[in-house]
Each structure stands twice: as structure tokens, then as C-alpha cells.
């Protein structure tokens, strides 16, 4: 669809220096002079879109739009779609998918950098090979599977399918499976049950590997599996064959920041590879992961398709989950035979990727009248009026809205924010003053967190951390000049295998009895103990009273405060709001104007991609 923007809707996002330099480089390489203007604009935009997380530039969307560029007072209008395609096809730096050129233009008008075209092709080919029916090669004992399903999943009287049960059966039947669901829908519960079913089917011990993008997400995955194993009425011999140790993806790939990557393993030694928080994984990382998998290894991706996409380019999980909702008659018959569940059938079924994606729909965490659950639902529906009405309801016990600014200027805003932030952390502040033991301090700290959409300014991570630190030091009598003080929380910003820390790990600065009562940084580890390090040994880090919404992915808190900026920003969209809201378990405090929430809920963070088209194309390949 071609979008014509009116003058007031012109795109004003400034181009980066990289986009300008890349465009100039493409013009120098180009040997055809007749398409300079069209190529310059396309090269500008494809580089800029990549920085914004898009894998490609969709010419169908950009055609006819206006763009502002450096040094130009007037906007530039993009050519019409047909003209732009024709011009780019004459350029020597633009090639078709089968060619090796700096830029690749596919049959549907998507323009890629060569590298990202290759990434998308590699991932599509690998997924297509796993989902192609004649390549599955899985031997399933249907009777044993039926018995296992009956043992693990209670019988239901509802006419609706039990999607946890359906997802578990589906994962046993195929080599590639995506299980998506919001908070409390039971993704981890489903995983432990499907692993039990796989172990019951296996004729020899299964090699199962668990992974996640960050150390925090890996820790939550293994804790969830350990907890789930305790609640299953299954033979201990079966449970012992299911691991509960999860690794970060960087560690599995042998990547350590600041060092040359280790020689990548030819294959990961695994029969089943389960990846949690897959929405956080960018296209490049997903390709690297799938390259180390043996051809017959099962791959199961877990995540919430509605959460924020990865920081780097790509939206693999949400791309794959576009193809969901109805299934092939073959799969429907298999599910009915094994569990009796009736799933919707697509009579025009055209791709095996549809059968690979399951969405868990029922949340077991929130009560029926939960305000948090309603806010999340209204966000996904872009229902701004219902969202704001829920914010204002005085009867909501799990929602607190600070509302509009009430005058008094910046000083009043700062004071008001400082009071709310300090109130949220009051239990932690008091625990520090009482010299609680490390384990109790971690419990106190993890009950509450502050989330911000961006980093700078009063309402960014830096400003909110500064306000909270001031309140903490005043209440706990810490020196206002000391960088390191008892009770300071720090978040690690990069993986470092040498000290055993990963991106997202949070530690607390405390006095260590074992080190002459000197200051050390304590981290909870996967063994149930504490890792204790001198502050100078820490990898790159920052104070963590407040963190970005991106950094909060893979975590949950009893209570949290979500602070919007005072003005609209390009990074604000409904996925960011949804991700922030769904980190809260019992209570959420929202700070931001009604007008800004309305604007944000209109905006989706959809990224341009051709992954699903590529998978469908490669399914049919020999």
C-alpha cells in the first residue's frame, strides 16, 4: 500500500551520519548515472531503517512519502512505487536475490543490505527444513503420548481447546515449534510437561539444552523449571532426565565482549534446544544460534509476541507469530486423536509454518477484575479510551495513576517524583538501615522497580536514578559524594565469563564480613549462593534503582513504577507500554499524561521483514 503523507505528517526523524555516508558510498560505487536521485534516497532510507530495527526498506510503504534530509529546507518526496523499482533495477549496486550486490531488491519491493538479506535467507532455509513434512522424520508412539497427556493435563469440560496441552503435543510431533503467550499463561509449565512427554518417548537419553538472551532471563527460566518439577506427579527418574540449568546465548555461542569470538562449535551437542524470551533475539543472533544446531535437533522458541522487539535489527518471534490462529486438517486430526481438543482448521492452509506456532491465551496469574490485566489487554487492542478510563478508576487496587502535572514547574515535578520513588523503595531502604542479611536485602530490593522509556533527562533512567539515590542517601545516612555505598544496586551491562556475570545481572553493594567488612558487590547465583566481587572487578555497569523497559524484559516485580517522558518520542509505542505493564505482578504506578498515553497506544512498533515469505518460498524448494 502506498502512503501519501500530508505536509503536517512529514517524517522529521533526522538522518544519522552513518546513513548519509552510506548513501554517498553507494553513489560512488554506482556506474549508472540515470538513477542517482532514486538510489541516494533508497540508500539513505535502508541504512536509517536498519538503525531503527527494520531488516529492510519496504518501498511500497515509503513510496510517495515526504522526508527531511540534512542541509535541505524543503522535504523530499519519494518516487512512486513503479518508477522507484524501475530506477533501482538499473543501478549497478542493486541486485536481485540471486546476485551478489551491496543492495538486494526482492520481488515484493523490499530493499536489503546484502548481509541482512543473507541472514534472513539462512534463517528461512533452516526453519523451512525443520518444518517440511517430509523432513520431520519423527517416530511418535501415539498410545504412549496419549497416556502421558492424560497424566499431565487434567481433563476439561470446556468446548475451548486447552492450548497448553495442544502446544505440548505439537512440540512432540515436530522439530520446530514456537510457543507464545503473555504473563501467567503458563509457558514454562507447558515446557516442563512437553519435556516429560519427549523423555517418555525417547529410546535413549535426550540431550536437552536451555538458553535465554540474558543472565536474568536464564536464571528465571531455570528457577521456573525447578519449581515446576516439584509440582509434577511424575516419576523422579523421568524428572532427573530434564535439566534445570540454563545458559545465556552468548555463552553457548562462545562470545565474550571485548575479546575475539572463540571458534564457533560446529554443532551444539543437543537433541532439544529450548530458548526463552525469544522476542529479545535479533535476526543476527538467531542465525548464529541456528547455525550451531544439528540438523535433527528440535528447536522450541518461547516468548511473548506482543513484547518489545530486540534492540538490534529484526523481529523474528513476532514475524513467525503472524502465521497463527488456524491449522492444517492433518494437525487438527492428530490433536483430536491424542487429546480430544478441537482446534480451528484453515481450509486454505498454505504453509507448514502455521502448524508450528501456538499461542497460549488464558492467563492464570491475574484475577478476573485485575486492573493490570485490563490495561495490558486495552494496550494490545489500541483501545485508548478504555485504557484511560481504567487509569482513572478509583476502585482499582492494583493501579495507581499519578496523572497530569499539577503546576509548580520542574521543582514540583521533581519533588513529586522523588516522594513516589522513595515510597516504592521504602521496604528496601528500611532493610538496609536494619543491616539485613544479603538474601533478605535481595528479596526487599526485588519487590519494586522503576521503569523508564529512555535514558536521559528527569524522566529517564539517569534522572530517576539520581532522584532515588538522593532519597536513599538521605534516609540511610550515606555520604552524598561516594560512588560506592552500602545498598547501591548495580546492573551489569555486558556478559563477562571470566567473573561469571551476564548482561542484566543485578548486584547489591554491601559490607563483606569475609573481607574485613570492606565494600563488595553481591550477586545471587544459580547455585543458590552468592558471588562476591570487588567493585573494581565489575564489567561495565550502572546504578539500577531505575532501568529501561528493554532491560526489564525477562524480569517480573511485585510492584513497579512506569514513568513516561514529558514529551512524545519516536521510541514510544504500544509494545513498550505493554512490556512495562506486564512486568508487574500485584501493583503498577503509572506516571504520564493522559494525552501521551492516547498518542502512544495508536502507534505500533511493526518492523519491515520478509522472513515468513522466505520460509514459504523455501518450503517448496527441493
Secondary structure by P-SEA (a helix, b strand, c coil): cbbbbcccccccccccaaaaaaaaaaaaaccccccaaaaaaaaaaaaaaaaaccccccccccccbbbbcccccbbbbbccaaaaaaaaaaccccccccccccbbbcccbbbbcaaaaaaaaaaaaaaaaaacccccccccaaaaaaaaaaaccccccccccaaaaaaaaaaaaccbbbbbbcccccaaaaaaaaaaaaaaacccccbbbbbcccaaaaaaaaaaaaaaaaaccccaaaaaaccccccccccccccccccccccccccccccbbbbcccccccaaaaaaaaaaccccbbbbbbcccccccccccccaaaaaacccccccaaaaaaaaacccccccccccccccccccbbbbccccccccccaaaaaaaaaaacaaaaaaaaaacccccccccccccccccaaaaaaaaaaaaaaaaaaaaaaaaacccaaaaaaaaaccccccccccccccaaaaaaaaaaaaaaaacccccccccccbbbbbccccccccccccbbbbbbbbccccccbbbbbbccccbbbbbcccccccccccccccccccccccccbbbbbbcccccccccaaaaaaaaaccccbbbbbccaaaaaaaaacccccccaaaaaaaaaaacc
